[in-house]
Amino acid sequence: MPESKPRKKIERRPQEAAAKEYKPNPVWFKPVMFGLMIVGLLWIIIFYITQGLWPLPAAGSWNIMIGFGIAIVGFLMTTRWRS
């Protein structure tokens, strides 16, 4: 078996690593994140208040899962939020 040569480590400067690590989010990120959480909550509230007539009557109780799904996407976005 031929011996492989050891690979050279590429060293990064601390400034480059820090600059890459702390880039702020785009301007649209925060409104979309909070908007998804609010829309998900409103979806569930509207479903309960209208006794299943709104937002999607054909979905039935799945409207709760749809609302939670929308809100969870917003909550998952908080893990990527940087100021």
KOLSE-728925 format. One record per atom (N, C-alpha, C): residue in one letter; atom name; x, y, z. Coordinates in steps of 0.05 Angstrom, whole numbers, plus 5000, padded with zeros to 4 digits. Layout:
residues N
PT	A	CA	X	Y	Z
...
This chain:
residues 83
PT	M	N	5017	4976	5000
PT	M	CA	5000	5000	5000
PT	M	C	5017	5025	5000
PT	P	N	5011	5043	4983
PT	P	CA	5027	5068	4983
PT	P	C	5019	5085	5007
PT	E	N	5039	5098	5018
PT	E	CA	5034	5115	5041
PT	E	C	5023	5142	5032
PT	S	N	5004	5152	5046
PT	S	CA	4993	5178	5039
PT	S	C	5008	5199	5054
PT	K	N	5011	5222	5041
PT	K	CA	5025	5244	5054
PT	K	C	5006	5258	5074
PT	P	N	5017	5267	5096
PT	P	CA	5000	5281	5115
PT	P	C	4990	5307	5103
PT	R	N	4965	5313	5109
PT	R	CA	4954	5338	5098
PT	R	C	4962	5361	5116
PT	K	N	4966	5384	5103
PT	K	CA	4973	5408	5117
PT	K	C	4947	5420	5128
PT	K	N	4949	5429	5153
PT	K	CA	4927	5443	5165
PT	K	C	4927	5472	5156
PT	I	N	4904	5481	5148
PT	I	CA	4901	5509	5141
PT	I	C	4893	5524	5166
PT	E	N	4910	5543	5173
PT	E	CA	4904	5558	5197
PT	E	C	4890	5584	5189
PT	R	N	4869	5589	5204
PT	R	CA	4855	5614	5199
PT	R	C	4863	5635	5219
PT	R	N	4862	5659	5210
PT	R	CA	4867	5681	5229
PT	R	C	4843	5684	5247
PT	P	N	4848	5692	5272
PT	P	CA	4825	5695	5290
PT	P	C	4805	5716	5281
PT	Q	N	4814	5737	5267
PT	Q	CA	4796	5757	5257
PT	Q	C	4777	5746	5236
PT	E	N	4787	5728	5219
PT	E	CA	4770	5717	5198
PT	E	C	4749	5698	5210
PT	A	N	4757	5683	5229
PT	A	CA	4738	5664	5242
PT	A	C	4717	5680	5257
PT	A	N	4725	5701	5271
PT	A	CA	4705	5717	5286
PT	A	C	4687	5732	5267
PT	A	N	4697	5742	5245
PT	A	CA	4681	5756	5226
PT	A	C	4660	5738	5213
PT	K	N	4668	5713	5207
PT	K	CA	4650	5694	5195
PT	K	C	4628	5685	5215
PT	E	N	4636	5684	5240
PT	E	CA	4618	5673	5260
PT	E	C	4596	5692	5269
PT	Y	N	4601	5718	5269
PT	Y	CA	4583	5737	5280
PT	Y	C	4569	5755	5260
PT	K	N	4564	5746	5236
PT	K	CA	4550	5762	5217
PT	K	C	4521	5764	5226
PT	P	N	4509	5788	5225
PT	P	CA	4481	5791	5234
PT	P	C	4462	5779	5212
PT	N	N	4438	5774	5221
PT	N	CA	4417	5764	5203
PT	N	C	4408	5785	5184
PT	P	N	4396	5777	5161
PT	P	CA	4385	5797	5143
PT	P	C	4362	5812	5157
PT	V	N	4354	5834	5145
PT	V	CA	4333	5851	5157
PT	V	C	4307	5836	5159
PT	W	N	4301	5819	5139
PT	W	CA	4275	5806	5138
PT	W	C	4272	5783	5158
PT	F	N	4294	5774	5171
PT	F	CA	4294	5750	5187
PT	F	C	4276	5753	5212
PT	K	N	4279	5774	5226
PT	K	CA	4264	5778	5251
PT	K	C	4234	5781	5246
PT	P	N	4225	5797	5227
PT	P	CA	4196	5799	5222
PT	P	C	4184	5773	5213
PT	V	N	4198	5757	5197
PT	V	CA	4188	5731	5188
PT	V	C	4186	5712	5211
PT	M	N	4206	5712	5228
PT	M	CA	4207	5694	5251
PT	M	C	4183	5700	5270
PT	F	N	4180	5725	5278
PT	F	CA	4158	5732	5296
PT	F	C	4131	5729	5281
PT	G	N	4130	5735	5256
PT	G	CA	4106	5732	5240
PT	G	C	4096	5704	5239
PT	L	N	4114	5685	5235
PT	L	CA	4106	5657	5235
PT	L	C	4095	5648	5262
PT	M	N	4108	5657	5283
PT	M	CA	4098	5649	5310
PT	M	C	4070	5660	5315
PT	I	N	4065	5685	5306
PT	I	CA	4039	5698	5311
PT	I	C	4018	5685	5293
PT	V	N	4025	5680	5267
PT	V	CA	4006	5668	5249
PT	V	C	3998	5640	5259
PT	G	N	4017	5624	5268
PT	G	CA	4010	5598	5279
PT	G	C	3991	5600	5303
PT	L	N	3997	5618	5321
PT	L	CA	3979	5622	5344
PT	L	C	3951	5631	5335
PT	L	N	3950	5650	5317
PT	L	CA	3924	5660	5308
PT	L	C	3908	5638	5293
PT	W	N	3923	5621	5279
PT	W	CA	3910	5598	5265
PT	W	C	3895	5581	5285
PT	I	N	3908	5574	5307
PT	I	CA	3896	5557	5327
PT	I	C	3873	5571	5341
PT	I	N	3877	5597	5347
PT	I	CA	3856	5612	5361
PT	I	C	3831	5614	5343
PT	I	N	3835	5620	5318
PT	I	CA	3812	5623	5299
PT	I	C	3798	5596	5296
PT	F	N	3813	5574	5296
PT	F	CA	3801	5548	5294
PT	F	C	3782	5542	5318
PT	Y	N	3792	5549	5342
PT	Y	CA	3776	5545	5366
PT	Y	C	3752	5564	5368
PT	I	N	3756	5589	5361
PT	I	CA	3734	5609	5363
PT	I	C	3712	5602	5344
PT	T	N	3718	5595	5319
PT	T	CA	3698	5589	5299
PT	T	C	3688	5560	5300
PT	Q	N	3697	5545	5319
PT	Q	CA	3688	5517	5323
PT	Q	C	3693	5500	5298
PT	G	N	3716	5505	5285
PT	G	CA	3724	5488	5263
PT	G	C	3715	5498	5235
PT	L	N	3701	5520	5234
PT	L	CA	3691	5530	5208
PT	L	C	3714	5545	5193
PT	W	N	3732	5556	5207
PT	W	CA	3755	5569	5194
PT	W	C	3781	5558	5206
PT	P	N	3803	5560	5196
PT	P	CA	3813	5569	5170
PT	P	C	3808	5549	5148
PT	L	N	3811	5523	5154
PT	L	CA	3806	5502	5133
PT	L	C	3786	5482	5144
PT	P	N	3761	5485	5137
PT	P	CA	3741	5466	5149
PT	P	C	3746	5437	5141
PT	A	N	3757	5433	5117
PT	A	CA	3761	5405	5108
PT	A	C	3783	5391	5124
PT	A	N	3801	5407	5136
PT	A	CA	3824	5396	5151
PT	A	C	3815	5385	5178
PT	G	N	3793	5396	5188
PT	G	CA	3783	5387	5215
PT	G	C	3803	5392	5237
PT	S	N	3808	5373	5253
PT	S	CA	3827	5376	5276
PT	S	C	3856	5379	5267
PT	W	N	3862	5373	5243
PT	W	CA	3889	5377	5233
PT	W	C	3896	5407	5232
PT	N	N	3876	5424	5234
PT	N	CA	3882	5453	5236
PT	N	C	3900	5459	5260
PT	I	N	3897	5445	5281
PT	I	CA	3914	5449	5304
PT	I	C	3943	5442	5298
PT	M	N	3947	5420	5284
PT	M	CA	3975	5413	5276
PT	M	C	3986	5432	5256
PT	I	N	3970	5442	5238
PT	I	CA	3979	5462	5219
PT	I	C	3988	5487	5233
PT	G	N	3972	5496	5252
PT	G	CA	3979	5520	5268
PT	G	C	4005	5516	5284
PT	F	N	4007	5493	5297
PT	F	CA	4031	5487	5312
PT	F	C	4055	5485	5293
PT	G	N	4051	5473	5270
PT	G	CA	4073	5471	5250
PT	G	C	4084	5498	5242
PT	I	N	4065	5516	5236
PT	I	CA	4074	5543	5228
PT	I	C	4089	5557	5251
PT	A	N	4078	5555	5275
PT	A	CA	4091	5567	5298
PT	A	C	4119	5554	5304
PT	I	N	4121	5528	5301
PT	I	CA	4146	5514	5306
PT	I	C	4168	5523	5286
PT	V	N	4160	5528	5261
PT	V	CA	4180	5539	5242
PT	V	C	4191	5565	5252
PT	G	N	4173	5582	5263
PT	G	CA	4182	5608	5274
PT	G	C	4201	5604	5298
PT	F	N	4193	5585	5316
PT	F	CA	4210	5579	5339
PT	F	C	4237	5567	5331
PT	L	N	4237	5551	5310
PT	L	CA	4263	5540	5301
PT	L	C	4281	5561	5289
PT	M	N	4269	5582	5278
PT	M	CA	4285	5604	5267
PT	M	C	4300	5619	5290
PT	T	N	4289	5618	5314
PT	T	CA	4302	5632	5336
PT	T	C	4330	5620	5342
PT	T	N	4334	5594	5334
PT	T	CA	4361	5583	5339
PT	T	C	4382	5595	5321
PT	R	N	4374	5607	5299
PT	R	CA	4392	5620	5280
PT	R	C	4393	5650	5283
PT	W	N	4379	5661	5303
PT	W	CA	4377	5690	5306
PT	W	C	4402	5701	5318
PT	R	N	4414	5720	5304
PT	R	CA	4437	5735	5314
PT	R	C	4431	5765	5312
PT	S	N	4438	5780	5332
PT	S	CA	4432	5809	5330
PT	S	C	4455	5824	5319
